[in-house]
Each structure stands twice: as structure tokens, then as C-alpha cells.
Amino acid sequence: MADPVVDDLRAFLDGSRAEVRDECRNLEPELFGTPPEPLDVDAHRARVRRQLARLAETPWPAGGFPVEQGGTARFADSVTALEMLGHADLSLLVKAGVQWGLFGGAVSLLGTDRHHALLPEIIAGRLLGCFAMTETGHGSDVQGLLTTATFDPATDEIVVHSPAPAARKDYIGGAAHDATVAAVFAQLIVDDENHGVHCVLVPIRDAAGRPEPGVTVSDCGPKLGLNGVDNGRLLFDHVRVPRTNLLGRYGDIDDDGRYRSPIASPGRRFFTMLGALIRGRISVGGAAGAAARSALALAVRYGDERTQFAKPNSDEEVRLLDYRTYQRRLLPRVAESYALAFAQSELVSAMDDVLSGRAATEQDQRQLEARAAGIKALMTWHATETIQECREACGGAGYMWANRLASLKADTDIFTTFEGDNTVLLQLVAKGLLGDYQETFGDLDTLGIIRFGARLATGTVLERSAMRGLAQKIIDATPGRPDEPPFTTRGAQLRLVREREEHLVETLAIRLRRVSESHADAFDAFNRCQDHLVETARAHIERVVLEAFAAAVETAPAGEARVLLDRLCDLHALSTIERHKAWYLEHDRMSPARTKALTARVNELCEQLRPDARRLVDAYGIPAAWLTTEMMSDHAAGYW
């Protein structure tokens, strides 16, 4: 029987892209769901190829490309569809992300008109490619890649070469079997001058699937998860391609053999090229959030049905979810899943504004990049930690492949380092908090970061989310100290979280200013502050996420669903503050009595939300076929 409260919650979570989510929910479950049992590598890869071909028939791949390039410019819809695949087979999600987000995105956003002619074939899935950036010796340090792309004016060709074993392109999705073309990132050398990392299209297989001359392809083989993705390795031995294969939007070689770029600064040019590919990072974060919601739906439903131990003087066993420890393990994570979903929705809208040209300034682009980096980090850590907690909460049943948690755990583990190592991404976020990100983004070497802090006299430049103004109104409507009344008002909660962020930014700036004045070695000085830098970024994104949730509650229509959302937002806010209560004690922002009251209030909220726990996860709107598990079938058969 339909539950109107669940329907209201789902509609609110789905937001303006409900139609796309519903279309994804109606995809053929026998094709798009998780394999009913573990498949060997070859069988799983073949299955994903069939899925990819079917997905190419939907409107969503074309949505990620401008109309003039053969797409439909429905960027938010395209990313939302990928997010929904996070509830299904994550190997397909990654395969689709490589084909249309990374490979297709590189051609679209880094190429020129001559390259855009390839996009209809890429969108249709007839031209399969891969994204060859990471090397065995260089992952996060893309500027340090060893692969070279040297212009030969005598033949008007670019020579792509791997000069050392460490230059091997590694972990490349699609390289092992399916891709015929690679978007290869390499140091571009023209007239003996290195112009930094650029992207070149390099054919790697012929029509019969054989490696092209000079290209060595090897298979990464079985992995911890995502075995439906054919990850491979590439080595290039002086492979020649036409000069026009250089994706030259931000740096090209003209007909006279001269290098030209509309961006003079090599650093700014490099970050502009990488920033153009932001959609992949946003998609990974969204899919991780979807996977975490799948795990929570399974664990909460299991806990709502499974019984364990009887009360004293009673033969009736207690449901797992009635135990406070079980509530504590899962319900704050349910609250966080809602908060991250609202923050992701705001992020996707901001991305759509930038890609469509409605938000066209460089500052818009830089703020999008920083927020995408931070939310991806929090979302993927949330998925890894939540899926593990859900696995443990389901005991032995959670360890069985038939109950989905094993595959979710294995497939999402890489997400914390995929599309950027989370710790490195948070350093990117923190750099943006230290000063005028717009003017200096392209030259953020270690010394530049030190100078950021040195320029700050008082106050900080903090990135404002779209919901910041509404959050400020909530705070302004709550007079008094942040802990009076004790955590019962949204304004007090927001103020506590914001004060922690602002204090961390200001003290980080002071530390860096002192280093600048002492003329200490820049690297050592920055290295000593690195933990502070990462914690500052995390505090910033936690504030952005909480403000997104608080603003969502404020805009929700009155009714029972809003009451539940309000209570859930309280739980998320107080759980976030409780996680950092040592900091609040150390900095005299809260007394020991207040932190004890905080813990007691979190317990109360868990108890109050217990009766509605099943409603909260049902509202995720995950298709039943994607959540069919043996442990729930056991319940239906009367095993407990």
C-alpha cells in the first residue's frame, strides 16, 4: 500500500530531476541490476558491454554534450542518470563514465571543431575510447607525467612515447579490451620547448582488435571490485599520429608548426584543462552516495525485521533496530545520506549552470571545481564507511554475495581515490579558502600557498553556496550564544559548524603568515601545516552540506514529511558536531556538560526516528529488483 509520507519524501529527494530518476527506475532489471552471482572477469565484461550498448540507446549519453556537438545539452539529467546507476551495477557506471564522461568529455571540452565531428559516434557507443592520464609513477601529480608528445615538423606529426617504465599508463578503464582510441595526456614538446601536459588522441587498436604498431597493451586482470571494467595498461614506443590529433582548445600547433594558446600562464592553462573535466568527479560522488543509500536501505530493512535476544521475562525477541547501538550505527548515516543528497543536487545544478553558460565567469568555474572536489571526498568516504557499517550490522548475512553488500563494498572502495585522491582533493579545497582563488589559481605552487596566508590580515574569503543566504537568515533568527538553548535550534547548529570552519581557516592563515615572515623552507613549512589544511577543507564542506540540508528543510512544504526532514536534519547537524566535540572542548566553544547533553540529544533523536526508519530508506526510491536479496527472501519465507 502506498505511503503518502514516503511519496512526499521521495519527491523532495528527487527534486527537479524526478522524471529522469523514474526513467532509470524503469530500466530492465534483468540487464541493469547486479549480477545474481559472481561472474568471472570475461563474463562480467561481456555483460557490461551489453549494458553499455543498451544505455547508448537512451537519451542520457547525448545529454552530456552541447547541441552543436550532436548532444542535447541536458547536463544535469545526464549526471543524474549516472548517479542512479550507482544503485545498480557499478561496473556499468564506471564504464559509462569512462566512455561519455572522460573520453567523450575530453574530446568535447578540450577539442576543437575537427575533433567534435567524432562525437556522434562516441555518443552512440560506436567509437569506444579510454582516458589515459594516470601513470604507474604519477597519479595525483598530473603535471609530473612522463609520457611525451613531441611535434615532428618534418612529417607534421606528433610522436607519443613512454620514456621509462614509470610512464606506463596504468589502471585505464577500457584499455584492456574495448577501446580503440585513447585520450593520452602527455608533456607537449614543440621546438624543444615543453609546454606542459596536453591531450592527444592516439589509436590503440585496429578494426580487428589488434594493438596498433608501437602500442603495447596489457590487462590489469581481476581487481578488488569492478571486474566488469576492462582496466588495462598502455605503453607507447614512438607512436606517430597526425598533428591534428592534438586536442587543441587550450593549446594547439598551427599549420606553420608554432605552438599557440589563449592562456599565457602554463599553470593556469593546465588547471583550466583539468577543470573542464569536472563532470566525472561529480558523477563519482553522486554514484557513491547512491551506493551508500542502497546499503542503508538493505541494513535498515534487515534490522527492522531480524530479531535477536528476548527481553527479560518475555518470549518475544527484540528487533535489531530497537537496540540503541543499532540505531546509533545506522540512523545518523541515514541522516547524512539525505544531507549529501541535497548537497549533490545543489552541486549538479551549479554544474549545469556552468556547462550551459548561465554561470560563465572564471570564478563560477573555480568555485564549482572546489565544491565538487570537497563533496566528492565526503561522499565517497561516507560510502566506504557506511557500507562497511551496514555489512557488519547484517552479520554473516551481510557477507554473502546474494545480499549485495559484498559487491557494494568491493565496487565502491576505489572511489576514494578514483577521480582524485580524497586527501589531495581536500587540499585543493583548502587552497581556495585561503585567498583570492580566481586570480591566483593557476600558480598555486608551495610558495604561492604560503603567500596566500601571508596576505591575509583579518577575515577570510569563504566560498558561498547557493543556499548560504538562506542559512544566514536562519542563524540571524536565532539570537544568543550558539549553545543556548542547547542544540534545539537550527540557527545554533549552523553557527557552531560555521564557527569551527572560520576558526580553522583563520588559524591556518596565521600559521602560514608566520612561516612567510620567518623565511623558512616553503615545502617544509607547508608540510607541517598539511593536516591543518585538510581539516580546514573538511570543516568547510561539512558546513556547505549542512547548509544545503537546512535550506532544503526550509523550502519543504508543511506536513508530516517536513517534520521528519526537520528531525533528520537535527540528527545530521548534531552528529556532525558530536564527531568534533573534542575540538569544541579544546577551543572552549562548549562545556563538558554541553557535550554530554549533545550526546544525549543524539540518542533521543535516534529513538524518535526509529518508528520511521523504514519510511526514510523507502523514500530513496530504489527499485525493488535492485534490492532483492536472499536475506530479505528468507524473511518472506518465514525464517524469522
MIVOKOL-875144 format. One record per residue (C-alpha): residue in three letters; z, x, y. Coordinates in steps of 0.02 Angstrom, whole numbers, plus 50000, padded with zeros to 5 digits. Last residue first. Example, Ala and Ser with C-alpha at 12.3 -4.5 7.8 and 13.67 -1.06 7.14 Angstrom:
% MIVOKOL-875144
SER503575068449947;ALA503905061549775;
***
This chain:
% MIVOKOL-875144
TRP505685062449237;TYR504325064049106;GLY503735046349142;ALA501855048649133;ALA501735047349322;HIS503005061449335;ASP501985072349220;SER500455068449325;MET501415075149475;MET501755091349384;GLU499975092449319;THR499205091849490;THR498045080749590;LEU498175086849769;TRP496325089149808;ALA495895072649722;ALA497195063949830;PRO496265068849988;ILE497415077450115;GLY497815065750259;TYR499205076450333;ALA500105059850359;ASP500645059950178;VAL501685075250223;LEU502705066050356;ARG502805050050256;ARG503575059150109;ALA504905066950221;ASP505355050250300;PRO507025047450212;ARG507465066050235;LEU507165066350422;GLN508955061650469;GLU509685074150346;CYS508575088150409;LEU509035083550588;GLU510885084450547;ASN510695101750469;VAL509765107950624;ARG511195100850730;ALA512505110250629;THR511545126450652;LEU511475123750840;ALA513315119250848;LYS513705136050768;THR512575144550894;ARG513485135451034;ALA515205140850974;PRO514615158850964;SER514075157551147;MET512275156751203;ARG511245166451330;ASP512405181451322;HIS510985193451282;GLU511665198451112;LEU512085180351069;TYR510345173951114;TRP509565188251017;ALA510635184750864;LYS510115166350879;HIS508295170950853;ARG507905160350700;GLU509085147150771;ILE507965145450925;THR506425142250817;SER507395130250705;LEU507995121250861;ALA506235118750928;HIS505495113850759;LEU506895101550721;ASP506795093750894;CYS504915092050872;LEU505225082850708;ARG506405070850796;ASP505105067250930;LEU503725065350800;LEU504785052950702;VAL505135042650859;ARG503295043550903;ALA502815036450734;GLU504055022250754;GLY503265016350915;ALA502775021651089;PRO501085030151107;ALA501045049151092;THR500735058651255;GLU502495065451271;VAL502545070051087;ALA500945080151105;ALA501675089151257;ALA503195094451156;PHE502095100651013;ALA500965110751128;GLU502475117651220;LEU503225123251055;VAL501625132451007;VAL501475141251176;ARG503305146451169;GLU503125153350993;ILE501565162451054;HIS502545171151192;ALA504015175551080;ARG502825183450955;ALA502005193551092;THR503675200151153;GLU504205204550976;VAL502605214650954;LEU502855224551116;HIS504695227851081;ASP504235235050911;GLN502915245850995;CYS504055252851131;ARG504355269851049;ASN502515270951007;PHE502055268251189;ALA503115282951243;ASP502485293951102;PHE500685289651146;ALA500895292351333;ASP501805308951324;ALA503175307751454;HIS502785308251641;SER504555302151681;GLU503925289151804;SER502695282151679;VAL504055280951546;ARG505195271751666;ARG503805259451705;LEU503525256451519;ARG505335252051491;ILE505355240651643;ALA503795231651584;LEU504585228751414;THR506145222151500;GLU505105209551598;VAL504085203651450;LEU505615201651338;HIS506575192251472;GLU505125180451503;GLU504925176451319;ARG506775173151291;GLU506865162251447;ARG505395151851385;VAL506235147651220;LEU507865142751304;ARG506965132551438;LEU505945123051310;GLN507505117951214;ALA508415112751372;GLY506935102351428;ARG506815093951259;THR508585087651273;THR509925087451138;PHE510155106151124;PRO511975105951178;PRO512025096251342;GLU512165109051417;ASP511395124051328;PRO509995127151453;ARG511185125051601;GLY510945110151713;PRO509495098751757;THR508235091851631;ALA506775083551721;ASP506165100451779;ILE506025105951598;ILE504945091051550;LYS503875093551705;GLN503635111751656;ALA503045106451483;LEU501745095151564;GLY501105109551668;ARG501045121451519;MET499995109851410;ALA498355118751446;SER499205135051401;ARG499715147151537;GLU499565165751507;LEU501035174751585;VAL500885186951729;THR502605194151752;GLY503995194851881;THR504535209751982;ALA503835227052010;LEU502475227751880;ARG501255241851912;ALA502175253851794;GLY502035241551651;PHE500155241251661;ARG500135259951687;ILE500885262451514;ILE499525251151443;GLY498195261651528;LEU498925277451454;THR498765270051280;ASP496965264451305;LEU496655247151376;ASP495025250351467;GLY494025234351437;PHE495455222751478;THR495765229951651;GLU495175216751773;GLN495465201051671;TYR497095206051592;ASP498005207851757;GLY499685213251693;LEU500875214851548;LEU500555198551458;GLY498805203451403;LYS499455219051320;ALA500675208151224;VAL499285197851146;LEU498335213251088;GLN499955220051014;LEU500115203550922;LEU498395206250847;VAL498905223350780;THR500395215750692;ASN499315201850622;ASP497975213250551;GLY496305206450613;GLU495025194350542;PHE495865196150370;THR497565205050378;THR498745190150366;PHE497345180150283;ILE497355191250129;ASP498785181550050;THR497875165050070;ASP496945164849904;ALA498365170849793;LYS499685158949860;LEU498515144049865;SER497925148049688;ALA499705148549621;LEU500225133149719;ARG498855122649641;ASN499915114049506;ALA498705117449363;TRP498895136249394;MET500715135349341;TYR501985144849444;GLY502525129649543;ALA503015120849384;GLY504195135149343;GLY505215131549498;CYS504485119249624;ALA505545125849769;GLU505005143549724;ARG503165139349746;CYS503545129649906;GLU504455144649978;GLN502995156049933;ILE501755143750010;THR502815143150168;GLU502965161950191;THR501115165450170;ALA500575150150270;HIS501775153450414;TRP501195171450421;THR499415165050432;MET499805152650571;LEU500865164850672;ALA499535178350671;LYS498075166350701;ILE499055158750844;GLY499265175650926;ALA497475181550908;ALA496765164750963;ARG497905164951116;ALA497325182251166;GLU495485178551139;LEU495565161951231;GLN496445170151377;ARG495095183451384;GLN493665170751380;ASP494435159751516;GLN494745175351621;GLU492925180251603;THR492455163751682;ALA491385150651596;ALA492505136251548;ARG491255121951529;GLY490025134351454;SER489905126351283;LEU490685141451199;VAL492135142051323;ASP492535123451322;ASP492395122551133;MET493595137151117;ALA494845128251230;SER494705112751121;VAL494965123350965;LEU496525130951044;GLU497255113951087;SER496975108150908;GLN497755124150842;ALA499305121350949;PHE499445103450882;ALA499265109450702;LEU500495123650734;ALA501835111450790;TYR501495099750644;SER501625113950518;GLU503215119950604;ALA504035103050573;VAL503525103550390;ARG504225121150385;PRO505875114950457;LEU505845101750317;LEU505535113450171;ARG506915126050140;ARG508275116850236;GLN507915100750143;TYR508045109849977;THR509685117850031;ARG510355101050089;TYR510045092949920;ASP509255075649931;LEU507525083249912;LEU507935088349735;ARG508295070549681;VAL510035068749610;GLU510335063449430;GLU511165046749394;ASP512435047349253;SER513885046949375;ASN515675052749378;PRO515205068149478;LYS513405067649539;ALA512095072149412;PHE511035087849401;GLN509175089349441;THR507915075949484;ARG506065077649524;GLU505265063749626;ASP505565067849811;GLY505605086349774;TYR503885085449694;ARG503205075649842;VAL503955088349961;ALA503275103049861;LEU501505096249844;ALA501315090650025;LEU502095107050082;ALA500825117249984;SER499365107150053;ARG500075109050229;ALA500135127950205;ALA498315128050151;ALA497825118150306;GLY498755130250419;ALA497875144850337;ALA496215135950366;GLY496585134150551;GLY497065152350570;VAL495505158250479;SER494415146950586;ILE495125153550749;ARG494795171450694;GLY493005167150646;ARG492685158550813;ILE493165174150912;LEU491505183050881;ALA491035184651065;GLY492665193851094;LEU492055208150985;MET490535210951096;THR491545209151255;PHE492835221351189;PHE491505234551161;ARG490655231751329;ARG492325232951419;GLY492685249451337;PRO490935256351367;SER491045251551552;ALA489335248151628;ILE489045230751559;PRO487255224151579;SER486705237551456;ARG485125248051440;TYR484735262751325;ARG483035270651352;GLY481685271751219;ASP480255266651332;ASP480135249551250;ASP481965246351292;ILE483495250351187;ASP484845237151199;GLY486685234551244;TYR487595218151275;ARG486275206051208;GLY485495219351099;LEU485705215150917;LEU484755230650861;ASN483415225350736;THR482115228050875;ARG482185246850845;PRO481425243750673;VAL482485248850523;ARG482685265650436;VAL484045269150309;HIS484675287050321;ASP485775285350166;PHE486805269550191;LEU488335265050088;LEU488895247150058;ARG490385239749967;GLY490595222349895;ASN491535206049905;ASP490705192149806;VAL491835177649855;GLY492325165849713;ASN493715177849669;LEU494665172649824;GLY496295179449754;LEU497195195349701;LYS495475203249678;PRO494205204949538;GLY492715216549571;CYS492405226249732;ASP490565227149681;SER489425241549730;VAL487865242749837;THR486985258949885;VAL485635256850016;GLY484375270950038;PRO482925260749971;GLU483345242049969;PRO484535235949835;ARG483705224449705;GLY483935205549723;ALA482135201149679;ALA481725196649859;ASP482325213749918;ARG484125218249955;ILE485065227250095;PRO484045222750248;VAL484925230150401;LEU485275220250561;VAL486105231850688;CYS487745229250782;HIS488435240850916;VAL489915252750923;GLY489895265951059;HIS488525272751170;ASN488485289851088;GLU487255301251178;ASP486095312451078;ASP484565304051156;VAL485165287151091;ILE486635285850970;LEU487365268950926;GLN489005270450829;ALA488915257350691;PHE489235239050651;VAL488055232650517;ALA487505214350514;ALA486925214650334;VAL485385206250261;THR485015200350084;ALA486745193750045;ASP487105186049875;HIS487775199049755;ALA489075212049804;ALA488785211049992;GLY489275192850014;GLY491005196650084;ILE491165214950134;TYR492755222750063;ASP492175240150116;LYS490775247950219;ARG490805266150165;ALA491115277550314;ALA492615285650229;PRO491405293150103;ALA490575302750246;PRO489015301950355;SER488535283850315;HIS486835282050399;VAL485775269350492;VAL484185276650568;ILE483485265850708;GLU481605265750726;ASP480295268650861;THR479475281650747;ALA479545296850861;PRO480905288850968;ASP482185289850825;PHE483725279950878;THR485305284150781;ALA486405270750704;THR487955279550640;THR489335274050521;LEU490995282450565;LEU491945267950644;GLY493275273350770;GLN492995259150893;VAL493365247050752;ASP495145253350733;SER495795238150637;GLY494915243850478;HIS494345261950475;GLY494275274050328;THR493575262550195;GLU492525254050328;THR492645236650403;MET491125230350501;ALA489785224450380;PHE489595205750407;CYS488545198050269;GLY486935188250255;LEU486085173950167;LEU484405167850230;ARG484065150950150;GLY485765144050198;ALA485025130950314;ILE485955138250462;ILE485325155750421;GLU483525149950405;PRO483645140550571;LEU484485156050645;LEU483135168950615;ALA482175164950776;HIS483805169250865;HIS483445187550833;ARG481925188650948;ASP482835177951077;THR484275190251092;GLY485705194950976;LEU487575197251000;LEU488075178851006;SER486855170650885;VAL486525185150767;ALA488365189750761;GLY488875171550739;GLY487675169450594;PHE488455184250504;LEU490245180450555;GLY490415161650574;TRP488925154950476;GLN488825165750321;VAL490515174250325;GLY491465158250367;ALA490535148750232;LYS491015161650101;VAL492805161750165;LEU492975142750158;LEU492095142149991;SER493365154349918;LEU494725143449994;ASP494295129149876;ALA495015113249951;HIS496345110550083;GLY495695125350183;LEU494025116450181;MET494775105250315;GLU494885120350432;LEU493035123750405;ALA492645105950458;THR493725108150613;VAL492785124050659;SER491115114850651;ASP491775099750746;ALA492445110950884;PHE490765119750903;ARG489665104350909;ALA488245114050991;THR486895105450884;GLY486025120750816;GLY484235127150818;GLN484515141450939;GLU484165131151096;VAL485445118351035;PRO486825131251029;PHE487595135850859;GLY489205131150768;GLY488705112950745;ALA487245118250637;PRO488455123150498;TRP489355106350515;PRO487955093650496;THR487995093550304;GLU486575100150194;ALA487195118050210;LEU488815112250129;ARG487845108149971;ALA487105125649964;LEU488815133149996;GLN489595122949856;ARG488265128549733;ARG488535146749785;VAL490415143949766;ARG490175138349586;ALA489115153649546;ARG490485164849619;HIS491785156249512;ALA490755158249354;ASP490435176749387;VAL492255180549428;ASP493015171549280;LEU493665154249316;PRO495495148949324;GLU495705130449282;PRO495335114049370;PRO494315123349500;THR494955118449674;GLY494045103849752;PHE492315104449830;LEU491215100149683;GLU492235087349584;PRO492985080949746;GLU491295075949821;LEU491605076250008;ASN492465060750076;ARG493935069950154;CYS492675080650249;GLU491925065150330;ASP493675059250375;ARG494065075650459;VAL492455074850559;GLU492835057250618;ALA494625061750665;ARG494045075150786;SER494865067950942;GLY496585068750865;ASP496795070950678;LEU498665073650698;PHE498825057750802;ALA497785047550681;ARG498825054250537;LEU500455049650621;ASP499835032050657;ASP499205029650479;VAL500845036150409;VAL501775023650519;PRO500595009550467;ASP500955012650282;ALA499545006650172;MET500005000050000;
***
